[in-house]
């Protein structure tokens, strides 16, 4: 494998290219009009324009990416995450054109991309599942019957989707019809598939996921867990590894279950098996993401394994050089997703120009980004600017480094989630580890954050005034009463 097309943009494209370069593999960037001057385009050995800014006319056009690979005589395509990374049709198309898809086979993507198909595949593997129905439904009468049997609250979920879309929590039977219609409508709009299913809602869950690696020779290992419970709108914003609540025994059980999931779909490559963990430490299969995760750096820190390098080696059909017994957890790692969102306005997207952009640095601090000062945050894509990651000998040190890194991360021109990160990493619930997926709902108050900013601004203003007055006083008071100039003239 001598050349790879990175079918993505921004920080993940740049991240993949850095590992490829380290391995002596040339890279090809693809880009839209709006990304013409992006760092990933400059860093690549070659770059191909895909088309206009909207992803439907650029990053999601499969044939254009295949053509880019052929035009540059590339051997393989790495999809990153998002866009076409979990598209079975694209994976098949890549193979049919004589190229290597750096990811799992189309079958695994297809099966695990549909939650109901995934449940059916795992039925005989003794994987814990949340109580519910394993069939897609649209019939309200049947939905009411199932919900009553399971018991409220229940969760309506889109079969074909993720990221919180097509998902509704229903507390009582009177709300079922309205919420079900909303879930079906949202699922159709987001995924082109309105099928939904019902399962018991785990009221105070933690979101725990297991990283797996599987080669083409039947070897599968797991690289421990990541805690992804801090979310807004059912989407992750903070991750850490390892989890503060996962015991060695639970880690062993969840790791074994994740390996079973990978075996069930004949998985190849890097993948993540996601679980819900209830208050009694019971875990239930949620879904499998058949790609590299946004939060993969925290696993890289605690395991010492470059996951992108492993993806490429597996795609080259190499045997895994790492055994389960070789792995051990070292230290603790945290990740904050730095989004161009305003946490004071319910995390609404904040579009603008990066008038100031200075990243923190130092031992135990890593920033994966794809932006530079002066660049605009485009409206066409996910608003993530960067991932801020810290690593310490333990959780306390990782939190300390994160607070320091946030304080030294300077962004002006757009609102960002750095302010939310500052709030979170100082909050007693997070520091103590006593939190779940409802952290934002339970503890976060935009008004409180505004008041905190106003207080900081007032202190800064008072300090500025004090320094100004002291400076003025010093200027007005002459050092000597006599003039040296006059003396020299006499």
Order of alpha helices (4+ residues) and beta strands (2+ residues): beta-alpha-beta-alpha-beta-alpha-beta-alpha-beta-alpha-alpha-alpha-beta-beta-alpha-beta-beta-beta-beta-alpha-beta-beta-alpha-alpha-beta-beta-beta-beta-beta-beta-alpha-beta-alpha-alpha-alpha-alpha-alpha
